[in-house]
Each structure stands twice: as C-alpha cells, then as structure tokens.
Amino acid sequence: MVYQRLIRFLKRSIYYQKNTKIVKLKGANNAQFGLYGEQIGDNKATISPEEQQKQMVQQTVQWLNEQIK
C-alpha cells in the first residue's frame, strides 16, 4: 500500500521522459544501491549487495539496448 502511494506521488510530482523505466528490485534497499550504510527509514535488504548490483546492471543494460533499437 505504501509503495503504491509512493509510486502515485512520484508519477504526479516528477516529470519523466517518455523512455523512463521504473524497476523495483525485490529484496533491494536504498543503502545497498550506493553501499553507503544504513539509511533512516530504509527497509532491511533480503538480497546481498552483490545481487542487487547485478540486477541493477542487468536492468540498465537492458534499458540501454532498448534505446538503440
């Protein structure tokens, strides 16, 4: 429920380019994205930092490949 509200808020509050892609990495959290330690209000990650980074790279490469087609 909170996630859905956040997404609705972001969609109303931020201008996205037409090729914007929002991806939710299940088990990931904010602190592991940049490896800068725990963040207030951040959920506990259920995947390793390495797995999170691997998924992020895969999603980024996929998005980049879609842009050049």
N, C-alpha and C positions, 0 to 999 in steps of 0.2 A: 504494500500500500504506500509506504513512504517513498519507495523507489519510483512508483508510478507518478506520484505527485511531483517528485523532483524532475522527472523527465518532462512532464507537462509544463512545469515552471520554466525549465531551460528552453523548451521549444518556443515559449512565448517571450522570453527575455533576451534571447541571443539570436542574432541574425546568422543563419547558416548558409553556406554556399550550396548550390544545388547538388554538388557531388559529396556533401558531407555524409559520413557514415558513422553512426554511434554504435559501438560494440560493447557489450557487457561481458567481462571475463569472469565467469563463475569461479568463486573462491579467491578472487584477487582483492587487493585493497590499495588505498592511496599510498601508504608508506612504502610498499614494495615497488611501486612504479619508479620511484627515484632512489630507492634504497637510502632514505634519509631518516629512518627510525619511526617509532610510533607517532601517530598523529591523534590529537584530541578528537573524539567522535568517530574515529575510523574503526571499522569492523575488523575482527581478527581474521587474517587470511587463512584459508584452508588449503591453499596450494603453496608450493615453495616459490621464493623469489625467481629462481631459475625457470620454473614452469610458467610463471606469469610473464616474464620477459620473452620466453619462447613464443607464447601465444600472441603477445603484442607484436613481435616481429612478424609472425605469420600473417596477422591481420593487416599490418602495414604494407607488407609486400603484396598481398592480395589486392589491397586498395590501389596501390601504385600501378599494378598490372592492369587493373580495370580502367585506369585513367589513360593508358596509352593505346587502348583498343579502339 
